[in-house]
């Protein structure tokens, strides 16, 4: 009789551990499928100098410190700081831009006109 009870305990332990492992591994699969279904855009921030403004294309060309140039597209959702419209930016003006990449386009989230320092 004692052997049967210990056998039942071992079976109960085995089933408990197996159930926990099953829940553990299926929860990772569920989390993975949910994370792949949600699209999260990565936001980039640059600071540079306006090289050119294209108001008709809603685009600015920004030269960054390391010598590269980045085309940034603005839209109706773009927030502007210290300016109202893209036309107010001038060549040589310092800007800070928050943007996301969608395909081959850099879409501005926020464009801040940097203040010029003077004596």
Helices and strands as residue ranges (DSSP letters): H 2-37, E 43-54, G 55-57, E 59-64, E 69-73, E 79-81, G 86-88, E 94-102, E 105-113
